Amino acid sequence: MKSLAIIGASYLQRPLVERAKEMGLRTICFAWAEGAVCKDLCDVFYPISITEKEEILRICREEHIDGICTIGSDVAAPTVAYVAEEMGLTGNSYEAAVRAHDKHLMHDALVAAGVDCPKTDGTALPVVVKPTDRSGSLGVQKVERKEDLAPAIAKAKALSMSGQVIVEEYIEGREISVEMISCRGVHYALQITDKVTTGAPHFVELEHHQPSDLPADMQTHIFEITRRALDALGITNGASHSEYKITNEGRIVVMEIGGRMGGDFIGSDLVKLSTGYDFVEGVIRVALGEIIHPEVKQIGRSSVFFDAPENVSCSGERTGYKIYQDDRLVVSN
């Protein structure tokens, strides 16, 4: 029986653990015990921080794992890449994973490759302040007044794991994300997701819809930009989730890219419901060193709707969700 190491054990990883077990794999999860809903689902659980890459590497060598992966977690991605690289398993390079995790490094790599992204130098108000190493709109805030800038930076810094923030040009436009899977440097387009957020100041995501209603030629162009951006970051294997804004003038701006599957059930549920392609299984097969050739069809529409407090803050708290395929309710919480 092959063994799969999974970094993280929150609700985000549950579809990964469940699918791996259905595929007959031995599952080994690493995470703090608090909030580890996969603790009783996986075969082996180690209560250790997902950032402790050296200790996780030591254990993975003892466990003789055959692959390692995560879904929906930016923080876990560098550890996944580090262990894979050190053990000669399939994954992204550690350098690429760090570049996709740190928004400053990501910005520099995209600019060097000629990919349009928000400016960070000499930017006039309004601006957007973000922690450099968090996702899911956590700590993100639009700032329109000079006197609000320092408090926004302090709040973002407090939520950053590294204590670093990025201040970037504010882009007004339609929000989408691009879901792809890569195998040995080949990037396969799966879907484009239309998004609805609370808007300024915190941009907390409330709805995701697939497939996008963008024109087909624009979708093809966006996929081409995404492939170029992934190459610039060095992403070669596994899932990726790229976020864009499209302005009224037609400017297509890469806001950020995660070297992992989109959270909010985008990768784990919506892609399969709209295309028939099992994205989670694809991530597992790539991690195990298999060569994949995804077949994607448009079989329907899929959506997720989140409930949130009326005055949702930069912490991004939401209180429930409903997932639909066409008009059929699939899951609710």
C-alpha positions in Angstrom: 0.0 0.0 0.0 1.3 3.4 -0.9 1.5 6.2 1.7 0.5 9.8 1.1 1.6 12.5 3.5 -0.9 15.4 3.9 0.2 18.7 5.3 -2.7 20.2 7.3 -5.7 18.5 8.8 -8.4 21.2 8.9 -11.7 21.0 7.0 -9.8 22.2 3.9 -7.9 18.8 3.8 -10.9 16.6 4.5 -11.7 16.0 0.8 -8.0 15.1 0.2 -7.9 12.6 3.0 -11.2 11.0 2.0 -10.3 10.7 -1.7 -6.9 9.3 -0.9 -8.5 6.6 1.3 -11.0 5.8 -1.4 -8.0 5.3 -3.7 -6.6 2.7 -1.3 -3.7 4.9 0.0 -2.4 5.1 3.6 -2.9 8.6 4.8 -0.5 10.4 7.2 -1.5 13.9 8.4 0.6 16.6 10.0 -1.1 19.5 11.9 -1.7 20.9 15.4 -4.4 18.8 17.1 -6.7 21.8 17.7 -9.1 22.1 14.8 -7.7 19.0 13.1 -11.0 17.5 11.8 -9.0 14.9 9.8 -7.3 13.6 12.9 -9.7 10.7 13.2 -10.1 10.2 9.4 -6.4 9.6 8.5 -4.5 6.4 9.2 -1.7 8.2 11.1 -1.7 11.6 12.7 1.2 13.7 13.9 0.4 16.7 16.1 3.1 19.1 14.8 3.0 22.5 13.2 2.8 22.4 9.4 5.7 24.9 9.2 8.1 22.5 11.0 9.5 21.2 7.7 12.7 19.6 9.0 10.8 17.5 11.6 8.2 16.6 9.1 10.9 15.5 6.6 12.4 13.3 9.3 9.1 11.6 10.0 8.3 11.3 6.3 11.6 9.5 5.8 10.7 7.1 8.6 7.3 6.5 7.1 8.7 5.9 3.7 6.1 8.0 2.0 5.4 7.8 -1.7 4.0 11.3 -2.1 3.1 14.5 -0.3 0.6 17.2 -0.9 -2.0 19.7 0.5 -5.0 21.5 -0.9 -6.3 25.0 -0.1 -3.3 26.0 2.2 -0.7 28.6 1.2 1.1 28.1 4.5 1.5 24.3 3.9 2.8 24.6 0.4 6.5 25.4 1.2 6.7 22.4 3.6 5.2 20.1 0.9 7.7 21.3 -1.6 10.6 21.1 0.8 9.9 17.4 1.8 9.2 16.4 -1.8 12.5 18.0 -3.0 14.6 16.5 -0.2 13.1 13.0 -0.8 13.2 13.1 -4.6 9.4 13.0 -4.9 7.2 14.9 -7.3 6.4 18.5 -6.4 7.4 22.1 -6.9 10.9 23.3 -5.9 11.1 24.8 -2.5 12.2 28.0 -4.0 9.1 28.2 -6.2 6.8 27.4 -3.3 8.3 30.2 -1.2 8.0 32.5 -4.2 4.3 31.7 -4.6 3.8 32.1 -0.8 5.5 35.5 -0.4 3.6 38.3 -2.2 6.8 40.5 -2.5 8.7 37.7 -4.2 5.7 36.8 -6.3 5.3 40.4 -7.4 9.0 40.7 -8.4 8.9 37.5 -10.4 5.7 38.4 -12.3 7.0 41.9 -13.1 10.3 40.4 -14.4 8.3 38.2 -16.7 6.2 41.0 -18.0 3.0 39.9 -16.4 0.6 42.7 -15.4 0.1 43.0 -11.7 -0.6 45.8 -9.2 2.2 48.4 -8.8 3.9 48.6 -5.5 6.2 51.6 -5.9 5.1 55.2 -5.6 1.5 54.2 -5.6 -1.0 57.0 -4.9 -4.1 56.5 -2.8 -6.3 54.5 -2.8 -4.1 51.5 -2.1 -4.7 47.9 -0.8 -2.7 46.7 2.2 -2.2 43.0 2.6 -0.1 40.6 4.8 2.5 39.1 2.5 1.8 35.5 3.6 -1.9 35.0 4.2 -4.9 34.2 2.0 -8.7 34.3 2.0 -8.8 38.1 2.2 -7.3 37.9 5.8 -6.0 41.3 6.8 -6.7 42.8 3.4 -7.9 46.4 3.4 -8.5 49.2 1.0 -7.1 52.5 2.2 -8.4 55.8 0.8 -7.2 58.3 3.4 -3.6 59.0 4.4 -4.4 58.8 8.1 -5.9 55.3 7.7 -2.7 53.9 6.2 -0.6 53.3 9.3 -3.5 51.5 11.2 -4.2 49.3 8.2 -0.5 48.4 8.0 -0.4 47.6 11.7 -3.5 45.4 11.4 -2.1 43.5 8.4 1.3 43.1 10.1 -0.4 41.6 13.2 -2.1 39.0 11.0 1.0 38.2 9.0 3.0 35.1 10.0 6.3 36.9 9.1 5.2 40.4 10.2 5.5 41.6 6.6 3.0 43.6 4.6 2.6 44.7 1.0 1.0 48.0 -0.1 -0.1 47.9 -3.7 -2.1 49.8 -6.3 -5.9 49.5 -5.9 -7.4 47.9 -9.0 -11.1 48.5 -9.7 -12.6 45.6 -11.6 -14.4 42.3 -12.0 -12.9 39.5 -9.9 -12.2 36.0 -11.2 -9.9 33.1 -10.4 -8.2 30.5 -12.6 -8.0 26.9 -11.5 -5.2 24.8 -13.1 -3.3 21.6 -12.5 0.3 21.2 -13.6 2.3 18.0 -14.3 6.0 18.1 -15.0 5.8 21.7 -16.2 2.7 21.3 -18.4 -0.2 23.5 -17.2 -3.7 22.2 -17.8 -6.6 24.7 -17.6 -9.6 23.4 -15.7 -11.9 26.3 -15.0 -12.4 30.0 -14.5 -14.4 31.1 -11.5 -16.5 34.2 -11.2 -16.5 35.8 -7.8 -18.7 38.0 -5.7 -17.1 39.8 -2.7 -18.2 42.4 -0.1 -16.1 44.9 -2.0 -14.1 47.6 -0.2 -12.6 47.8 2.3 -12.0 44.1 3.1 -13.1 42.2 -0.1 -14.3 39.1 1.8 -15.5 36.5 -0.8 -19.2 35.6 -0.6 -19.9 33.7 -3.8 -18.1 31.6 -6.4 -19.6 30.5 -9.7 -18.4 28.2 -12.4 -18.1 28.3 -15.4 -17.3 32.0 -15.9 -19.5 33.9 -18.4 -16.5 35.7 -19.8 -16.2 35.4 -23.7 -14.4 32.3 -24.9 -11.6 34.3 -26.5 -10.9 36.2 -23.3 -10.9 33.0 -21.3 -8.3 31.5 -23.7 -6.2 34.7 -23.3 -6.4 34.5 -19.5 -5.3 30.8 -19.5 -2.3 31.9 -21.6 -1.4 34.6 -19.1 -1.7 32.2 -16.3 0.6 29.7 -17.9 3.2 32.4 -18.3 2.8 33.5 -14.7 3.2 29.9 -13.4 6.3 29.6 -15.4 7.6 32.8 -13.9 7.0 31.5 -10.4 8.5 28.1 -11.2 5.3 26.2 -10.5 5.6 22.8 -12.3 3.5 20.3 -10.4 0.1 20.2 -8.6 -2.7 22.6 -8.3 -2.7 26.4 -8.7 -5.2 29.1 -8.0 -4.7 32.4 -9.7 -6.7 35.5 -8.8 -7.4 38.3 -11.3 -9.2 41.6 -11.7 -10.4 42.7 -15.1 -10.9 46.5 -15.4 -13.6 48.2 -17.5 -10.8 49.2 -19.9 -9.9 45.5 -20.5 -6.8 45.4 -18.4 -6.3 41.9 -17.1 -4.3 42.1 -13.8 -2.9 39.1 -11.8 -3.6 39.9 -8.2 -1.9 36.9 -6.7 -1.2 33.2 -7.4 -1.3 30.3 -4.9 0.7 27.1 -5.6 -2.3 25.1 -4.3 -5.9 24.5 -4.9 -8.4 27.3 -4.4 -10.1 27.2 -1.0 -13.8 27.9 -0.4 -14.7 24.6 -2.0 -13.6 25.9 -5.4 -11.1 23.1 -6.1 -12.5 20.4 -4.0 -16.1 20.7 -5.1 -17.0 23.2 -7.7 -14.5 22.1 -10.4 -15.8 18.5 -10.3 -19.5 19.7 -10.3 -19.0 21.9 -13.3 -16.5 19.9 -15.4 -16.7 16.3 -14.2 -12.9 16.3 -13.5 -11.8 15.1 -10.1 -9.3 17.8 -9.2 -8.5 16.3 -5.8 -7.6 12.9 -7.4 -5.5 14.7 -10.0 -3.5 16.4 -7.2 -2.9 13.0 -5.5 -1.8 11.3 -8.7 0.6 14.1 -9.6 2.1 13.9 -6.0 2.6 10.1 -6.5 4.6 10.8 -9.6 2.0 9.8 -12.2 1.6 11.5 -15.5 -1.9 12.9 -16.0 -3.9 14.2 -19.0 -7.0 15.9 -17.6 -10.2 15.6 -19.7 -12.4 18.6 -18.9 -16.0 19.0 -20.1 -18.6 21.6 -19.2 -21.3 19.5 -17.6 -23.2 22.2 -15.6 -23.0 25.2 -13.4 -21.7 25.1 -9.8 -21.8 27.7 -7.1 -21.1 28.2 -3.4 -22.8 30.9 -1.4 -21.4 32.0 2.0 -23.3 33.7 4.9 -21.4 36.5 6.6 -22.1 39.1 9.3 -23.4 42.4 8.0 -20.3 44.2 8.9 -17.7 41.5 8.1 -14.2 42.6 9.1 -10.7 42.0 7.8 -10.7 38.7 9.7 -13.0 37.4 7.0 -15.4 35.4 9.3 -18.3 33.7 7.6 -21.0 31.7 9.3 -22.3 29.1 6.8 -22.4 28.0 3.2 -24.5 26.3 0.5 -23.1 24.5 -2.6 -25.2 24.0 -5.7 -24.9 22.1 -9.0 -27.2 24.0 -11.4 -30.3 24.5 -9.2 -29.8 21.5 -7.0 -28.5 22.0 -3.4 -25.6 19.6 -2.9 -24.3 20.6 0.5 -25.2 23.1 3.2 -23.8 24.0 6.6 
